[in-house]
Amino acid sequence: MAEGVALLLARIALAGIFWRAGRSKVMEGSLFEISDATRYLFEFDYAAVPLPPEIAAPLAMVSEHLFPALLVIGLATRLSAAALLAMTLVIQVFVFPEAWWTTHILWAALAAVLIVRGGGVMSLDTLVSRWRQRRA
């Protein structure tokens, strides 16, 4: 049970980081409309990202909403954590290379734990797995 609580907290912590980043990319008062400020950042400040800004901005915004939501409910936990780890590495290499020891190593550690251990007993992954075992 203690591991389940720890994994739930790890899921929520990692999800919160990326969810807030995703919300900062949308127009105030909208659900998913990308803000002009975000378009500017991806065109100029994040220009080193190896995708065109018209692809990178929506991809980042959608990923920062979808994968955290999946993490919170514990569905596709390993896949979601791997996607957020990949985003962390892109941010580290192309956007904020000076932030490894202050920030990104913590994000990577949370993601790695979830990739290795999964969502834990308090996740939809576990419920789905148990349901599949009963049907087999």
N, C-alpha and C positions, 0 to 999 in steps of 0.2 A: 504493500500500500504506500509506503514512503517513496518508493521509486516512482509510482504513478503520480503522486503529488509533485515530486521534483520535475518529472517530464511535463506535466501540465503547466507548471510555472515557467519552464524553459520555452514551451510553445507560446505561452502568452507573452513572455518577454520579447522573444524574437518577432512575433507578430506585431506587437505594439510599436516596435522600432520602425518596421517597414510600412505599417498602416498609416502612421503619422506622416511619413515621407510621401506616401501616395496621396493623402488628403491635401498636402501642401502643393501638389501639382495641379489641382483642379480649381476652377473658378469658384469663388465664394458663392454659396447658395445652390450650386449644382452638384449632381452626383458624380459625373464623370467627364465633364467638359474641361479640357486642358486649358490652363490659364496662359495668357500671353507671356507672363513672367517665366513660366516653364518652357515655353517655346524659345524664348530668348536664351535661357540658360543652356538648353541643349544645342542651340545654334552657335553660341559663342563661348560660354564658360566650359561646357562639356564637349567641346568640338573634338577632343581626342578620342572620344568613344567611337569604336570602329563601325558604326552604323550611321546612316543619314539621320539628321535630327527629326525628320518627319516620321521616321520609323522608331527611333530610340525613345522619344518622349512618350508616345502612346504605349509602347511596349513596357516601359518602366512603370508608367501609371497603372496599367492593367495588372502587371505582376505584383505591384505593391499593394493592390487591393485583393486580388484573387488568392495568392499564396498565404498571406496572413489570415484571411478568413478561413481557409482550409486548415491552417495550423490550430486556430482557436477551437474548432470543432474536432480536430484530430482525424481528419480525413485526408488520405494521401500524404501523410505526415512526412515520410522520407522523401518523396518527390518534391513536396513544397519546400522542405528544408534545403534540399539540394539546389533548387531553383534560387532560393534566397542566398545560399552560399555562392553560387555563380554570380549573382548580382553584386554581392559583397566584393568578390574578386575583381569584377569589372570596375566598380567604384574605386577600389584600392589602386588598381593599375592605371586607370585612365582619368580619374577625376580628382581623387584626394590621396596621392601616394604618401603623403606625410602622416596619415592618420592610422597606420597599422597598429602601433603600440598603444595609442590612446583610445581607439574605438573598434576598428575592424577586427582585431584579434578576438574581441569579446563576441562579436556577431558570428564570426567563424566558429568559435568554440561552441556556442549555443546550437548552431546549425549542425555541426559535426556530431554532437551528442544525440540530436534528434535523428540524424541519418543512421547512426549506429544502433540506437536503442528503439527507435520508432516512437509512436505517440503514447505508449503506456496503456495501462488498464482503463484510464479515464479518457478514452478516445473512441471515435466512431470506427477507426481502423480495427480495434479490438472487437467491437460489436459485430462488424461485418465478417471478421475472421471466424468468430464463434458461430454466426449464422450459417456461414459456408460449411463449416465442419459438421453441423447438425444436418444439413441437407445432403451431405455426401454419403 
